[in-house]
Amino acid sequence: MNEVTSPATRRSFVNNADDTESIRSLFRKLLLADGHDVVSADDGAAALEAVREHHPDVILLDVTMPRVDGLEVCRRLKADPATRLTPVVLVTGQTDLSDRIRGLEAGADEFLSKPVHPHELRARVRSLTRMKHLIDALDSAEAAFMTLALTIEARDPMTNGHCERLAQHAVRLGRALGLGAEDLEALHRGGYLHDVGKIGVPDSVLLKPGPLTPDEFELMKRHPAIGDSLCAPLQSLRRVRPIVLCHHERIDGSGYPAGLRGEEVPLLAQIVGIVDMYDALTSARSYRPAWPVEDTVRYLLKEVEKGRFHAHHVETFLETLSIPSATLVH
C-alpha cells in the first residue's frame, strides 16, 4: 500500500498490493474522508511509477507486494534524491523483530501492523503529512538562500560563475580525499553559500576597484559571521554553516574571523578555502587581471610552505585539475 499527500493539494497516493479489494477500498475511503487524494497501485513496480508521476507526501507500502516487494520499493525510494525525504510506512502482517529491522535497514520511517486500526492509519498519515510539509518548507527556504547567494554574486559581474565553479571544485576535491556522500553534499551547498554573508557588505567595499583600507577590510571580514547567522535558523544547513563561517580561516591561525588553528578549522572549510583561493586568483577582478594557472599554483604551494594549508589537500586538489606533477615540487 502506498499513500501520499502533496503540499498544495494534500494529495495522498495510496498503493495497496493486498489481494483483498475490500482492504484497498477501506484504506481509500478512510483517507478520502480526511481530505487526501488517493491513487492506488497493485504491485511494487506500479507503485514506483505512481510515485514518479504524483510526487506523494506519504507512501504506504505493503511488504508483500507482487513483482517488487515493499522492502525493495522502500530501498529504491530512499536511494533516490528526489524521494529520500518522503516518509515511507511499511504495512506488514509480520511481527518478528527481524522483520522490523529489515524494514529499518531499507529506510522505512514507520510501521503499521495488520490488521490496521483505522484511527491509527489516519493519525499516522496526518502526522507524516505535516512532517513532509515542514520538510518542503525548509527546502523552499534553502532554495531561497541559494537564489540569494547567486544574487550576491551577480552584484559583481566579474565574479560570474564563481559559486558554481567553487561547488564543482570542492566536491571533486572532497571525493578525491575519500569523503562520504553527506560531506560531498555539504561541500556542494557550501560552494554556493560560502559568501552569502556579503549581503551585509556595502557595494562601495565589495566592488572597490583598488586595495581596501584597514577599516574596509574589517567590514569585509564580517561576512562569514553574517552568513552563519543567516543560515543558523535552517536545520538543513547545519553541515554547511562551518563552511560559511570558517572558509577564510587558515590552519596557521592567520585567517578570520576567529583566527582558528590546526584542526580547529573544519575540514570542509579547509577544502572550500583552497578552491576559493584558486578560483579567485584565476579569475579577473575589478582591481587586477586573472592570474595564470602556473602563478596560482606557485602561490598555493607557498601558502602550504607558510603552514596555511595542508600539503596533502593542496596537492590532491592540483591532481584533480590534472596539473603536471613537476609543478607540485616545492
Order of alpha helices (4+ residues) and beta strands (2+ residues): beta-alpha-alpha-beta-alpha-beta-alpha-beta-alpha-alpha-alpha-alpha-alpha-alpha-alpha-alpha-alpha-alpha
